[in-house]
Amino acid sequence: MPLAAHAAGKIRVNKKNRFGARLALPALIAAILAPAAHAAGFQLSEQSIVGLGRAHAGAGVAGDDLSSVFYNPAGMVLHRGTQIQGGLTYAEIDAPFEGDNSFYLSGARSGTNNGRGPGEVIPQGFLIKEINERTRFGFGVTVPFGLGSSYGDDWFGRNHGIEAHIMTVDFNPSLAYQLDEQWSIGGGVSAQYAKAKLKQGAFFPGASGEIDADSWAFGYNLGVMYQFDADTRVGLSYRSKLQHDAEGDYTAQGFDKFLGGLKIDGVYDGAASVTTPESVLLSAYHRVNPKLALTGSLRWSNWSRFDKLTIEGNPLSDTTIDNNWKGSWFASVGADYSYSDKLTLRGGVGYETSPVPDAEHRNPLIPDRDRVWLSVGGSYALEKNMTLDVGYTYLLGVGDDKIDHTVMSPATPGKPNGNPDTLKGKYNSITGHLIGVGLQYRF
């Protein structure tokens, strides 16, 4: 449902009614809460600079950084004493689009545009403290979901989306316990803050709607790790779904001059709910010899939760957004090579499937498609207790690149369902760059 319909609905209600934003916010969260191309759906993988250098193979069980707090809390038993870690990943996505659309108020329009938004910085930080020989406490601050995309106010697909930004911050305390020489278990809870903003054209030239909302949600994560010996281990972990009930402001602008004296422009209350998907991660680590270690990971995320979203609040009827998303998979393999006592080099490759099933359900604010990960990185011991980590990943979109996305205008006489605005075209060579740097310190 386009934002034009949200604003037009305001003709029938007062400013205390949440109809406009109830329609707008789920469209924001369900359709564009995702990073444009560097993770499937809206799930960010960039919680580790070390992991970034090997396409996150071995996440949670490699034992060479503290990100097990997020990926698999059982892996925290691999660390001794007290350690802290922090890092930043710069993410930039290039999504050139070529196509056309046709709408009765503006006529046929076509051209090219680039959905690249400003580069986004993804922070992460962790602490692990040894309580006793078998027990560890961990705390993580991560950004598990995120997006930045922008097309410009006057692009020909503006009714399908102009600009979107999403930021989340997840606070995740965890505990791990080593049962015996083979088995370890762990678990934690998450308090997650989300802030989202979406701007979308509204069918009338120059008119638009913009939603700005935030929320808190709570969940948990669990993990188990089995060590065959000091050089070989596997781990299985689970991160729960989270229920976000967001509230904020919806702003309509540019409508009044087209609506015969009706006063639509203004700021309205907004609220909506959305559930993020649960995920399961299987990881493995094997040290072949003192110089070489091999890693692998397989993750499944339950994006089928976005099959349909029903938005309540419309005084005429509820509104349903059909996403028809499916579960997505991410698989990667990697290797670490100890070049010297101070320098470790690493690399990895990965493949990730998109939850978007077809061109009809691909929103221009998420030019989401399957992607290949090509990663390199390294770690350097600056001193005995401090390590510098760097990582780089090149992302290449593959598979279906077409879009055939339709939104409906507000109802008009003789057109109770409105008029369709269909955006057709394709994305030419979606690519992305992830560049990360971080520090680890052992007390």
C-alpha distance (Angstrom), angle and dihedral (degrees) to the residues before:
residue distance angle dihedral
M1 . . .
P2 3.82 . .
L3 3.77 123.0 .
A4 3.79 89.5 -113.1
A5 3.77 88.6 70.3
H6 3.79 89.8 50.1
A7 3.78 92.0 55.3
A8 3.79 95.3 40.4
G9 3.77 89.3 55.0
K10 3.78 88.0 62.5
I11 3.79 89.3 72.5
R12 3.78 86.7 77.8
V13 3.82 100.9 43.0
N14 3.78 141.4 48.0
K15 3.80 127.3 -111.1
K16 3.80 92.8 -93.3
N17 3.79 90.8 63.6
R18 3.82 113.9 96.2
F19 3.79 96.3 -153.1
G20 3.82 96.8 113.5
A21 3.78 97.9 49.7
R22 3.80 94.7 37.4
L23 3.78 85.9 64.4
A24 3.78 95.2 40.8
L25 3.79 102.2 47.0
P26 3.82 99.1 55.3
A27 3.79 88.0 47.3
L28 3.78 85.8 55.1
I29 3.78 97.4 45.7
A30 3.78 99.8 34.5
A31 3.77 96.4 42.6
I32 3.78 106.9 29.7
L33 3.78 110.2 17.7
A34 3.81 84.1 102.9
P35 3.74 127.7 97.5
A36 3.76 105.1 -108.4
A37 3.78 98.9 -115.5
H38 3.79 113.8 -24.8
A39 3.82 96.1 84.1
A40 3.78 136.9 18.0
G41 3.78 115.7 -95.6
F42 3.80 106.7 -20.7
Q43 3.79 97.4 -41.7
L44 3.80 116.3 123.0
S45 3.80 117.1 -153.1
E46 3.83 95.4 -172.5
Q47 3.80 100.3 105.4
S48 3.82 95.7 120.1
I49 3.81 133.3 46.4
V50 3.81 90.7 -160.5
G51 3.82 89.2 50.4
L52 3.80 91.7 47.8
G53 3.81 88.5 62.9
R54 3.82 92.4 60.0
A55 3.84 100.8 33.5
H56 3.83 89.3 -98.1
A57 3.81 92.3 -69.1
G58 3.80 110.6 162.1
A59 3.82 92.2 19.6
G60 3.79 111.7 -179.8
V61 3.83 98.6 8.1
A62 3.83 105.9 53.1
G63 3.80 90.1 88.4
D64 3.81 96.2 -150.9
D65 3.81 97.2 108.5
L66 3.81 138.6 19.3
S67 3.81 99.7 -105.0
S68 3.82 90.6 106.7
V69 3.82 83.7 90.8
F70 3.81 86.0 73.6
Y71 3.82 104.7 26.0
N72 3.83 101.5 38.4
P73 3.83 120.1 -10.4
A74 3.83 91.7 -160.5
G75 3.81 87.3 69.8
M76 3.81 90.4 67.2
V77 3.84 88.8 85.3
L78 3.83 87.4 74.1
H79 3.83 89.3 73.0
R80 3.81 127.8 77.8
G81 3.78 131.1 -157.8
T82 3.80 119.4 -3.7
Q83 3.80 121.6 -38.5
I84 3.79 136.3 173.3
Q85 3.79 131.5 -165.8
G86 3.79 137.4 -175.9
G87 3.77 135.9 176.6
L88 3.79 148.2 162.4
T89 3.81 129.7 -141.0
Y90 3.80 120.8 -161.5
A91 3.81 111.5 -150.7
E92 3.81 125.6 -168.0
I93 3.80 125.7 173.2
D94 3.80 126.9 -164.7
A95 3.82 114.0 -158.2
P96 3.84 112.0 166.8
F97 3.80 110.7 -168.9
E98 3.81 128.8 -161.1
G99 3.78 122.6 -175.0
D100 3.80 148.3 88.3
N101 3.77 143.3 -110.6
S102 3.78 136.9 -163.8
F103 3.80 128.6 -146.0
Y104 3.75 130.4 168.7
L105 3.83 96.4 -123.2
S106 3.79 96.9 48.5
G107 3.81 105.8 23.2
A108 3.79 125.8 -137.4
R109 3.78 114.9 -24.7
S110 3.77 130.2 178.1
G111 3.76 142.6 164.8
T112 3.77 142.5 106.5
N113 3.79 131.4 -63.6
N114 3.78 138.9 170.2
G115 3.78 118.8 -127.2
R116 3.77 92.5 -160.4
G117 3.75 112.9 131.5
P118 3.78 126.3 -162.6
G119 3.77 113.0 -67.9
E120 3.80 113.4 -85.2
V121 3.81 125.7 -141.2
I122 3.81 116.2 -142.8
P123 3.83 114.2 -161.4
Q124 3.79 128.5 -163.4
G125 3.79 135.3 178.7
F126 3.82 135.8 178.6
L127 3.79 142.6 -177.2
I128 3.81 127.4 -166.2
K129 3.81 122.2 -174.7
E130 3.80 126.5 -172.9
I131 3.82 107.4 -129.7
N132 3.79 93.5 -179.4
E133 3.80 137.8 -31.3
R134 3.82 92.7 -67.7
T135 3.82 104.5 27.2
R136 3.80 132.5 71.5
F137 3.79 133.0 -177.4
G138 3.79 119.8 -152.8
F139 3.77 137.1 -177.3
G140 3.79 126.9 -169.2
V141 3.80 135.2 -172.4
T142 3.80 110.1 -165.9
V143 3.80 143.9 155.6
P144 3.82 104.2 -128.5
F145 3.83 96.5 170.5
G146 3.81 131.1 35.3
L147 3.79 149.5 144.4
G148 3.77 143.0 -177.1
S149 3.82 120.3 179.5
S150 3.80 134.2 148.8
Y151 3.83 135.9 175.5
G152 3.81 103.2 171.8
D153 3.81 131.5 -103.9
D154 3.82 96.8 -87.1
W155 3.78 104.5 42.0
F156 3.81 115.4 129.4
G157 3.81 94.6 -112.7
R158 3.81 94.8 51.8
N159 3.83 93.0 125.4
H160 3.83 87.1 64.0
G161 3.80 94.7 50.1
I162 3.80 141.7 -46.3
E163 3.79 107.6 -169.7
A164 3.78 138.4 -5.4
H165 3.79 136.0 -177.1
I166 3.78 130.4 175.6
M167 3.78 130.3 180.0
T168 3.80 128.2 -177.4
V169 3.79 131.3 179.9
D170 3.81 119.7 -164.5
F171 3.82 122.9 -162.1
N172 3.81 109.4 -160.8
P173 3.86 123.5 179.5
S174 3.83 112.6 -174.6
L175 3.81 143.2 179.7
A176 3.81 129.6 -152.1
Y177 3.80 130.0 -167.4
Q178 3.81 128.8 -168.6
L179 3.82 107.6 -140.3
D180 3.82 95.3 -172.1
E181 3.80 139.7 -34.9
Q182 3.82 91.2 -61.1
W183 3.81 109.5 30.6
S184 3.81 130.6 60.3
I185 3.80 129.8 168.8
G186 3.80 133.7 -166.3
G187 3.76 143.9 174.4
G188 3.77 143.2 176.7
V189 3.78 146.1 176.7
S190 3.80 129.1 -121.4
A191 3.78 131.6 -145.1
Q192 3.79 105.9 -169.6
Y193 3.80 128.9 -169.2
A194 3.82 119.7 -161.3
K195 3.80 130.1 -170.9
A196 3.79 120.4 -176.9
K197 3.79 136.8 -179.1
L198 3.81 128.8 -174.4
K199 3.80 131.9 178.2
Q200 3.79 120.0 -168.6
G201 3.78 135.6 172.6
A202 3.78 117.2 -109.0
F203 3.85 107.1 -148.7
F204 3.82 95.7 -102.1
P205 3.84 112.2 93.2
G206 3.79 108.9 -93.2
A207 3.80 94.3 1.8
S208 3.78 119.3 123.9
G209 3.77 145.2 161.9
E210 3.79 125.7 -137.1
I211 3.79 129.0 -168.6
D212 3.80 125.1 -162.9
A213 3.81 115.3 -179.0
D214 3.79 142.7 148.9
S215 3.80 141.1 -167.2
W216 3.81 147.6 170.9
A217 3.80 123.9 -123.6
F218 3.81 133.9 -179.8
G219 3.79 133.3 -145.3
Y220 3.79 144.3 140.4
N221 3.80 143.9 -123.1
L222 3.82 131.9 -146.6
G223 3.79 133.8 -169.0
V224 3.78 144.0 179.7
M225 3.82 128.6 -167.9
Y226 3.81 130.9 -167.5
Q227 3.82 120.8 -161.7
F228 3.78 115.2 -157.8
D229 3.80 88.0 -173.1
A230 3.80 138.6 -36.0
D231 3.81 91.1 -67.6
T232 3.82 103.3 41.7
R233 3.81 131.8 53.1
V234 3.80 142.8 148.5
G235 3.79 131.7 -158.1
L236 3.79 138.4 -164.7
S237 3.80 122.1 -162.7
Y238 3.79 140.8 174.5
R239 3.80 132.6 -154.7
S240 3.78 116.0 -164.1
K241 3.77 129.7 -129.7
L242 3.81 117.3 -98.7
Q243 3.79 128.0 -144.5
H244 3.82 113.7 -140.7
D245 3.81 116.4 -165.0
A246 3.78 101.1 -174.7
E247 3.80 129.9 -168.5
G248 3.78 131.0 -175.6
D249 3.81 146.2 109.6
Y250 3.78 130.4 -44.5
T251 3.82 115.4 -160.7
A252 3.81 123.2 -160.8
Q253 3.81 118.0 -167.3
G254 3.79 138.1 169.4
F255 3.84 96.6 27.8
D256 3.78 104.9 101.7
K257 3.82 96.9 72.3
F258 3.82 90.4 58.1
L259 3.82 100.4 43.7
G260 3.78 105.6 67.9
G261 3.78 99.4 -107.7
L262 3.79 97.2 -39.3
K263 3.80 110.0 139.3
I264 3.79 108.3 -132.4
D265 3.80 104.0 140.6
G266 3.79 112.8 100.4
V267 3.79 146.8 80.6
Y268 3.81 120.9 -65.8
D269 3.79 136.4 -174.6
G270 3.78 114.2 -97.8
A271 3.80 136.0 -165.8
A272 3.79 140.0 158.3
S273 3.82 142.5 151.3
V274 3.78 132.2 -125.4
T275 3.81 134.9 172.1
T276 3.80 121.7 -139.5
P277 3.81 116.3 -143.7
E278 3.78 127.9 -100.5
S279 3.81 117.6 -123.1
V280 3.81 138.1 -157.1
L281 3.82 122.4 -151.8
L282 3.82 127.9 -165.1
S283 3.84 115.9 -170.8
A284 3.80 136.6 174.2
Y285 3.81 137.7 -167.9
H286 3.81 130.3 -168.0
R287 3.81 127.9 174.9
V288 3.79 106.7 -148.8
N289 3.82 94.8 -172.1
P290 3.83 137.1 -25.7
K291 3.81 89.7 -74.2
L292 3.83 104.7 39.9
A293 3.84 134.1 52.5
L294 3.82 127.5 176.7
T295 3.81 125.8 -152.8
G296 3.80 139.4 -176.2
S297 3.82 140.3 -179.2
L298 3.80 138.8 -171.2
R299 3.83 121.6 -170.6
W300 3.80 132.5 -177.0
S301 3.82 122.7 -165.9
N302 3.79 121.4 -166.8
W303 3.80 100.4 -130.1
S304 3.80 90.4 154.7
R305 3.81 84.4 90.5
F306 3.82 84.4 81.5
D307 3.79 94.5 61.1
K308 3.80 90.2 115.1
L309 3.79 135.6 -5.3
T310 3.79 120.8 -158.7
I311 3.78 115.8 -156.3
E312 3.79 117.4 -158.1
G313 3.79 125.7 -156.7
N314 3.79 104.2 68.0
P315 3.84 105.5 127.9
L316 3.81 89.1 -145.7
S317 3.82 100.3 43.9
D318 3.77 142.9 -36.5
T319 3.80 116.4 -81.9
T320 3.81 121.5 -130.5
I321 3.79 123.2 -159.2
D322 3.79 113.2 -156.5
N323 3.80 110.8 -146.3
N324 3.78 97.9 155.1
W325 3.80 88.8 -166.9
K326 3.80 120.7 171.3
G327 3.79 135.7 -152.4
S328 3.81 114.3 -74.8
W329 3.82 131.1 -145.1
F330 3.78 133.3 -150.5
A331 3.82 122.9 -168.9
S332 3.79 129.1 175.4
V333 3.80 143.0 165.2
G334 3.78 127.5 -160.6
A335 3.78 147.0 170.4
D336 3.81 137.7 -146.4
Y337 3.80 123.4 -154.2
S338 3.81 121.5 -164.6
Y339 3.78 100.5 -142.7
S340 3.80 92.6 177.2
D341 3.78 141.5 -20.5
K342 3.81 88.8 -79.3
L343 3.82 105.2 31.2
T344 3.82 128.7 63.3
L345 3.81 120.9 -179.8
R346 3.80 124.2 -161.4
G347 3.77 144.0 177.1
G348 3.80 141.2 175.4
V349 3.78 147.8 173.3
G350 3.79 129.2 -141.6
Y351 3.78 143.4 177.1
E352 3.80 125.6 -149.7
T353 3.79 128.5 -172.4
S354 3.79 123.0 -142.4
P355 3.82 121.0 -123.6
V356 3.83 89.9 -141.1
P357 3.83 105.5 102.3
D358 3.81 102.6 -161.5
A359 3.80 148.5 -13.6
E360 3.82 92.8 -81.9
H361 3.80 91.7 62.3
R362 3.82 98.3 41.4
N363 3.81 109.6 109.7
P364 3.84 116.3 -154.8
L365 3.79 89.2 -129.6
I366 3.81 87.0 62.4
P367 3.81 109.1 39.2
D368 3.79 84.1 -176.5
R369 3.79 121.2 171.6
D370 3.80 139.6 141.0
R371 3.80 112.6 -62.7
V372 3.79 142.3 -164.9
W373 3.82 121.2 -136.2
L374 3.82 119.8 -147.0
S375 3.81 110.4 -177.3
V376 3.80 140.5 179.6
G377 3.79 132.7 170.7
G378 3.75 148.6 139.7
S379 3.82 147.6 -153.0
Y380 3.79 127.6 -135.9
A381 3.80 126.5 -167.9
L382 3.80 104.6 -130.0
E383 3.80 89.6 -176.0
K384 3.78 137.9 -18.4
N385 3.81 95.1 -73.0
M386 3.83 102.4 26.0
T387 3.82 129.9 73.2
L388 3.79 129.4 -174.3
D389 3.83 115.5 -146.6
V390 3.80 127.3 -165.2
G391 3.80 131.2 178.0
Y392 3.78 140.1 175.2
T393 3.80 131.4 -168.9
Y394 3.80 128.3 -173.3
L395 3.81 113.2 -155.9
L396 3.79 122.3 -155.7
G397 3.79 121.3 -171.7
V398 3.81 114.8 -136.5
G399 3.79 136.6 177.2
D400 3.80 125.3 25.2
D401 3.81 111.7 20.9
K402 3.81 100.4 167.3
I403 3.77 130.1 110.9
D404 3.81 127.2 -158.6
H405 3.79 99.4 165.8
T406 3.82 123.6 166.5
V407 3.80 130.3 -165.0
M408 3.80 125.3 179.7
S409 3.78 127.2 -127.9
P410 3.82 121.1 -133.9
A411 3.79 117.5 -74.0
T412 3.80 117.2 -84.2
P413 3.82 132.5 -175.0
G414 3.78 107.1 -66.8
K415 3.81 90.5 9.8
P416 3.84 106.0 76.9
N417 3.79 90.8 168.7
G418 3.80 95.0 44.3
N419 3.78 126.4 -126.2
P420 3.80 125.9 -60.2
D421 3.78 124.0 -112.9
T422 3.82 107.7 -165.8
L423 3.78 122.1 -168.4
K424 3.81 113.4 -158.9
G425 3.77 130.5 -179.8
K426 3.79 142.2 80.8
Y427 3.78 142.5 -95.3
N428 3.77 114.5 -114.1
S429 3.80 112.7 -140.2
I430 3.81 104.7 -30.0
T431 3.79 107.1 -149.4
G432 3.78 136.6 172.8
H433 3.79 141.7 -168.8
L434 3.80 125.5 -149.6
I435 3.80 116.8 -172.1
G436 3.80 120.3 -179.8
V437 3.79 138.6 -178.5
G438 3.78 129.0 179.3
L439 3.81 147.3 158.7
Q440 3.81 133.2 -133.7
Y441 3.79 123.0 -161.2
R442 3.80 128.0 -170.7
F443 3.81 117.9 -159.7
